[in-house]
Amino acid sequence: MPSQPSPDVKLEIGHVLFIDIVDYSKLLINQQSDQLQKVKEMVRGTEQFQLAETEGKLLRLPTGDGGALVFRNSPEAPVLCAMEIAKALKSHPEVRVRMGIHSGPVNEISDLNEQANIAGAGINIAQRVMDIGDAGHILLSRHVAEDLEHYPRWQAHLHELGECEVKHGVRISVVNLYNDDVGNPAVPEKFRSAQAAIPQSPTAAATPTKAFVKSRMAVVSALALAILGFALVAILLRKRAHEPKPIATNEASATAIAPKSIAVLPFDNLSHDPENAYFAEGVQDEILTRLAKIADLKVISRTSTQRFKSAPANLPDIAKQLGVANILEGSVQRSADQVRVNVQLINATNDAHLWADTYDRKLTDIFAVESAIAKTIADTLQARLTGSEKIAMAKKPTENSEAYELYLKGRFFWNKRTASDLRKSIEYFNQAIAKDPGYAQAYAALAQSWKLLPAFNGGAPNDCFPQAEAAARKALALDDTSSTGHAALASLKGLNGFDYPGAIAEYERTLQLNPNDATARQ
């Protein structure tokens, strides 16, 4: 088992570009040195390399046939650098290079020779992504692609490939970056082979392989789990686009669609005040959260649906992309303390309207509306509900409507995923807690904000992680059934404490409480 980093190890989120010369070992000695020198010159000649090095925001890890560049200035930096390199390579067709990009934890260490080095899941996953590619490919982890989606200039260049199994039974979602000038549009050979081996079932993307389950039981000695533990953090670092442009989906990633599956599309804000957008988004989020607690339903996470608008014209296509049979659309209109919620449940496979209703309520009754909608959906889709699931769906997290509004504002800014917005979310969650000191859900959300802040250069891990852990433990002290609190604590145990058995126990508890928690399943 790898030794735990000492307390003075500096752990940061790095944006990693891994570069490799294809079939390097098959080249003659003089060809190896010549091609390696050309790649070095091309890399050093890129604008992104020079900018990051000048700012002191670049780390380098050499390998025998390439290397890794760790950018600490921008998530776009490694992608822009890769495109610059790809353009330069067009003048050297004899140099066959592939590249992989991922954002994740990177720590500076001393190797066995007491030389400065870098390691971490950010490096490991970037290399795994790169290993899937063939010559000319610029492959991104799904997390990196999601970071880029909200930039219009990238959307046309992102082409989703699906999941591929790599070392130790770990499966990685991969996106191919290419345009008319750079990149390789072909599906990677390794990806096709790995894809063919993935079981085609509705829950394939969320179920660990048998090999991984076995290794998990021996976690103390499993290096693979250490890599996955760090990768979990990267999965959580997701910025969400508010535009409907989907990533092109490769047919190879399609799986059978479960009839008891649903996606909740963003609710329209019909209020006269556009500032009430946070409220519409919050109602949608709360309904989805209640549905996610039902084990008999497959519920697509909010992060996968936010790039779509409500009531889209191409509903069957969107449902196919999300892998669901049913779609919930809705709108929210608020005026003072009155709220109107319109919802309709649609079977996207045949465009049949299964159920629709309008709820006119006082703001203080909004929890009852959210619970009623979730319960009706479950009944309509004939999903089995256990006693504990019924209790969880009907739970009222706070009696204080002001605290609830502040909480929704916090979630609104939390979902934006920038350092300044995460700071705003922390302010709102703290205000909600001040209104209701027993608001466990606000404490759990506060833990999530503090935990994510370092990933967006909003604070040092040593400052933010203790705050996150304190909030998570407070949430669980108030309500041990808080799946968000358990998930936050699980991530902190793995990332900050290197307590992988403890992290697994917390994630398993999360899944007991919220069977559709995608991050916990991963």
N, C-alpha and C positions, 0 to 999 in steps of 0.2 A: 504494500500500500504506500502511496506517495506520502511523504511527511507533510504535516500541516505547516503552512507558512507561519513564520514568526510574526509577532505583533507589529513589527516595523515594516512588514511587506506592504508595498503600496499597490492597492487594488483599484483599478479604474476600468471604465468602459472604453474600449478602443474600437475604432472602425478599421477593420483588417482587410487588406488586399494580399492574397497569397498568389504567387506567380511560380509557374513550373514550365520547364522546357520538356516537351513531349518526346518520349523515347531517347532521352539524354544518354542513357547507358549504352545505347546501340551505336552512338556516334564514335568516330575515331578521336583519339586524344586531342589532336590539334583542332578538330571540329568542335569538341566540347568547350575548350578554352576560348575559341573564337566566338562561338554563339553566346556563351555566358558573358563575355565582354560586351558584345553588342546589346544584350538585354540590359546589362548594368548601365550602359550609356543611354539607352532609350529611357529607362526609368529615371535616372538622374536628370535627364533633359526635360522632363515633364514640368509643367507649371505648378501642378499640385505638390509634387515632391519638393520643389524649391521653396514654395510658400510655407509649407508645413515645417520644413527644416529651419527656415529663417525664424519662424515664430517659436521654435523649440517644441513643436507639437508633433514630432515624428519619431517613432522608434523603428529600428530595423532588426530583423532576424534572418541572417543568411542561412541558406541550405545548400546542399551540393549542386543542385540543378535549378536554383531559383532563390526564392526568399519570401519573407513576409514584411509588409509595410504596415505599421500601426499608426493611423492618423487619429489625433486627439482634438482636432479642430472642428470637423463637420462630418455628418453622415454621408454627405455627397462626395467628399474628398476622394475616397478610394474608387468610387465609380467614375468620377471625372478622370482620375489618374489612369484607370484601366482603359478608358476610351482613348486617351492620349497615346498610351502604349500601343493599343491596337492599330491606331492610325500610322504610327511610326513603323510598325511591323509590316505594313503593306509594301514598304520599300525593301524588305528582307524576307521574301517568301520562303527562303530556306530555313528560317528560324520559326519553328512550330511551338507556339506557346498557348497555354490555357491559364485561366485566372478564376479565382473564387473569392467571394466577398461576404463577410459576416460582421456584425457588431455584437460585441459581448465582453465579458470580464477579461482583462489582461493585467497580469502583475509582473513587476520587475523583480527578478530573482538573481541569485548567484549560482552558477552551475558547479559541477564537481571540480572544475579547475579554478574555482573562485573568480570566474569571469562574469561580468554583468550579462544577463540574458533576460528573455521575456518568455512567459508561458501563460496558460489559462485557456478557458473554453473559447474565448474569442479567436485565439490562434487555431485551436484544435478543430473547431467547427468550420472555419474558413478553409482549412486544408481539406476537410472531408467534402465540402461543397466543390472545391476545385478538382478533387480526385474523380468526381463523377463525370467531369467534362472531357471532351476531346479537343484536338488542336483547334484554336480559334475561338473557343467558347469563353464567354464572360458570364459565369453563373453566380447568382445571388441567393443567399438564404431568403426564405419567405419573409422573415423579419425585416431585412434590409429593403426588400421590395415594398413592403407596407410603409416603411419610412419615406420612400420616394413617391408613393402614389399621390400624395397631396401636392406635388410639384407638377404642373401640367406638362412641362417639357419632357418628363420621363414616361408619362403614361403610355404613349404609343410604342415605347421600346421594351416594355415589360411583358414577357410571355410565360405564363405559368406552365410548368411541366408536371407538377404534382409531387408525390413523395417518393423517396428512394431510400432503401435500407443500406446503411454503411456499416462500419465496424461496430462490434459489440451489440448488434441488434438494434442500434439507434437508427431512427428514421428521420430524414430531413426533408422539409418541403423546399423545393428548388424552383427558381425563376430564371429564365434565360433572357439576358439583355443583348439585344442586337437591333441594328437599323440597316439602312441600305449601304452604309459605309464601313461599319465595324461589327464584329461579332460573328457567330456561327449559328444560323437559324435551324440547323438540323438537330433532331432529338439525340442526345448523347447515347452512345452504344451501351455504356454501363447503366445508364438510367433505364433504358428499355429492358435490359436483362433483369435489373432489380425490380422494376415495376411489374414484370411478368410474374415475379415470385410473391407479390403482395396478395394475401387472401382478399377476394372480392366480396366483402360483406359490408352492410351499412355502417358498422362501427369499426371498420378496419383502420381508419386514420387515428382512432383514439385508443386502440388496444395494443399494449406492448407485446413483442414477440415472446415466445416461450423461453428463448435463450436469455432475453433481458429479465424476464420474471425470475429465472433461476439466479442470475447474477445479482438481482436485487436482494435476494435472501442472503447473499454473502457479501453485503454491501461494504463491510469494513475492509474487505480485501479487494474490492472491485474498482479498478481505475476507471472503468467505463462509466460507472455511476457518478464519479466525481466530475467527469466531463459533462454528463447530462445535468447534474446539479447546477453547474454554471450556466448551461444552455437555457435552463428554465427562466433565468433572469432576462436573457435576451428576448425570449418569447413575449415577456410582459412589457417590453419597451416598445410599444407600438403607437405610432401616430396614426390618426384616422383621417382619411379623406372625406370631404363632404360633397364630392362630386360623384356622379353616377357612372363614371367611366370604369368598367370592369377590366381586369386583366384577362387576356385571352387564355382559355383553358384548353389544354391538350386533351384529346379524346382518350388517351391512355389512362388518365386519372379518374375517369368516370366510374362510379360504383352504383350498385342497385340502390334504389330509393325506398326507404322505409315508409309505410303508410302513416305511421304515427310519428311524423317528423314535421317540424315547423320552424319558420323563420319569421321574426317580428321586424318588419321594415320600419325605418324612421317615421315617426308620427309628424304630420303637418301641424304647424303652429298657425291657428286661425285667429289668434288674438289680435286685436287692433295694435297692441304694443309689441313690436318685434323683440323687445327685451324679454318677453315671456317665452322665447325659444328654449331656454333652459328648462322651463316647466314641462313643455311638451316632450322634450327629450327625456326628462326624468320619469314621466309617467310611462313612456315606452320602456325605459330601462327597468322600472319596478315590475311591470307585467312580465317582461322577459325573465327577470330574476325569479319570480314566483313559479313560472313554468319550468325553469331549469331544475327546480327541486323535485320534479316528478321523474322517477327512474324509468317509467314506462314510455316516456317521450324522448325523442331525439330533438334537442333544441339547439339551433345554431347561435353562436355567441354574437353579441352586439358588435364586436370588432369586425366580424365578417359581413355584417349587413349595412353598416353605416355609409358605405359608398353608394348605396342605392336610395332613390327617393320613393316616397309612398305613392301608391297607385301608378306604377310604371306601365307603359304600354306593352313591354315585352316580358310580362309576368312569367310565362312558362320558361323562357330562357334563363331568367334570374333564378327561378326555383331549381332548374337543372344545374346551374353553376353552384348553387349552395347545397345541392344534394337533398332537397326536401320535397315533400308532396304538398305541403300546405303553407300558405302565406297569411299573416295577419297584417292588415293595413289599418291605419287609424288617423285621427286628428284630435287636437285638443284646443278648446277655446276657453279662455279665462277672462272674466270681468269682475274685478274686485274680489269678493269671496265666493263667487259663483264659478263653477267649472262644468263645461260640457265635453264629454268624451264620446266620439263616434268610432266604432270598430266594425270591421267585417272580416270574416274568416273565409278564405277562398281555397278550394282544391285546385292547385295550379296545373295538375295533369289534365283536367277536363274543363277548367275555367268555371267550375260550379261554385256558387255562393252557398256555403254551408250554414252561415249564421251571421247576423248583423244586429247591432243594437246601438241605442243612444242613451247616455247616462247624463242627466242633469242633477248636479249635487252641489252641496256646500263644500268649500275647500276642506273643512274638517272631516268630510266623509270620503275623501279621495282614496284612503287605504281600503275602504270597503268596496269601492268601485274596482280598484286594481285586483283585489282578491276575487270578486265576482266574475270579472272577465277571465281571469286565469282558470277558475273553476269551470266556467261554461265551456271554455276551449277544451279542457281535459275531458269533460263529459261528451262533447261533440265528437272528439277523436277517439272516444271509448278507451281512454287511458286509465289503467288501474291506479287507484290512489290508496296508499297505506294511511293508517291513522296518523303517523308522525308527519307525513307529507301534507295531509289536510290541515294539521295544526300549523305547520310552517307557512303554508300558503295564506292562512287567515291571520297570521300574526301582525299586530300593529306595532311598528318599531318605536314610535313615540306618540305621546298624547299632545305634544306641543307643535301646533301647525307652523309657528315661526321657525322652530328648530328644523322642521322638515323642509321648509323652503330654503333655508340656509344650506342644508345638506344637499339639496338638488343643485343649488348654485355651485357648490363645491365639486359635485360630480361633473357638472358641465365643463368646468375649467380643467378638472383632472383628465377628462377625455381628450383635451386638446394637445397634451403631451409636449409642452415646452417648459423650460425652467421657470419662466415668469408665470405661466398659467398654473403650474404645480404649486408655486408659492401662493397664488391666489386661492387655490383649492384648500390649502392648509389653513389660510385665514378663515375661510367660510366654515370649514369643519370645526375649527376651534370656536367660532361664534355659535355654531349649532350646539356644541357641547356646553357652552356657557348657558344657553337657554334651557338645555336638558342634560344635566350631568350624568344621567343614566342612559344616554343614547348610545347603545353598543355599536349600532351600525355606523354612526359618525366616527367613533374611535377606530373601527376597522378600516374605514375609508381613509382616515388620517394616517394610519399605518402604511397603507398603500402609497400615499403621496410622498411620505418621507422616504420610503424604500426606493421609489423611482427617481427621486430628485438627483442623486449623483449621476445617474445614467444620462441626464440631459445637462450636465455641467452646472447644476444648480446648487451644489454643495459637496463637501467631502464625505466619503462613506463613513469615516470615523465619527463625524458629527451627526449624520442623518440616520444611520442604522440604529443607534441606541434609542433615538426618538421613535423610530418605527416600531421597534420591539416593545417599548413601553406602551405605545398606543395599542398594539395588537394584544398584549397581555391584559390590558385594561378592558378591551372589548370582550375578551373571553371570560374575564372575571365577572362581567356584567351579564353575559349571555354565552354559555358554552356551545350553543348551537349556531353561532355565527360562522358560516362557511368562509366568508371573506377574512375573518380574523384568523382562522386556522390556516388558510392559504398564505396569508401574509407571513405568519409565524414560520410556516414550513420553508418558505423561500429564504427567510432570514437565517434559519438554522443551517440551511445548506450553504448559503453564500457567505454569511458573516461568521458563523460558528463552526463550519465544516462538520456539523453533526448530521451526517447523512441518514443514520437510522432514525433519529428524531424527526428529520425532515420528512421521511417516508411515512412515519406514523401520523404526522400532521396532515399530509396530503391524503392519506387514506381516510382520515376523519373528515376532511373536506368533501371527499367523494361520497361518503355516507350521507352527508347533509345536502350536497349539491351534485347529483350524479352527472350533470352535464357541464361541470367545470372543465373546460378544455385544457387549461394550463395544468391543473392537477393530474389529469389523465396523461398528458404528455410526460 
